[in-house]
Amino acid sequence: MKTEQTRLEKHMSGTEVYEKLSKRALSCMYMSGIVTGTVILVIIGAVNWFWLIPEGISVGMWISAGLAVLILLDVIVSPYFRYHRYRYSINDECIDIVEGYLFIKRNIVPIERLHKLQTARGPFDQLFKVAKVVVTTGGGDVTISFLEEEKAEQIADSLRRRINEIVTEQRSEDGNR
């Protein structure tokens, strides 16, 4: 109870130090956005080609054009805002991740609630030498994304050590009862 109160006081006082992502993360975000946007634009083009073009210019064509413009705008703007808003903090008590583009999401995960740690690298992550640390709790998964590979391994190792310390403390407390 005391550690939870201390953690809340620390977050409320604003003394938490957040870390930002490296420039590699921004490049990775842009590349994945470009590929995703291209796939969606190809799908819209296929729908237009097979269903809308034979009928001539219609409302559907204008809707498709509007969607294409919004997708292109998202590909250009989204990575910039996601990169500048993404930050994380890890201390002895919790992991705190703030992320988002249009909607800002904050995840605070107590270290003692961690069940599983995993590092992951997708194709774009490997290309830009970044990785993710996936933390599993009883309530679900939380991911610290776009970390440099070395930093991801350091974080995973330090969290493993902290989890082992907590388990050792709990076992010794249970043995003393």
Secondary structure, 3 states (H helix, E strand, C coil): CHHHHHHHHHHHHCCCCCECCCHHHHHHHHHHHHHHHHHHHHHHHHHHHHHHHHHCCCHHHHHHHHHHHHHHHHHHHHHHHHHHHCEEEECCCEEEEEEECCCEEEEEEEHHHEEEEEEECCHHHHHHCEEEEEEEECCEEEEEEEEEHHHHHHHHHHHHHHHHHHHHHHHHHHHHC
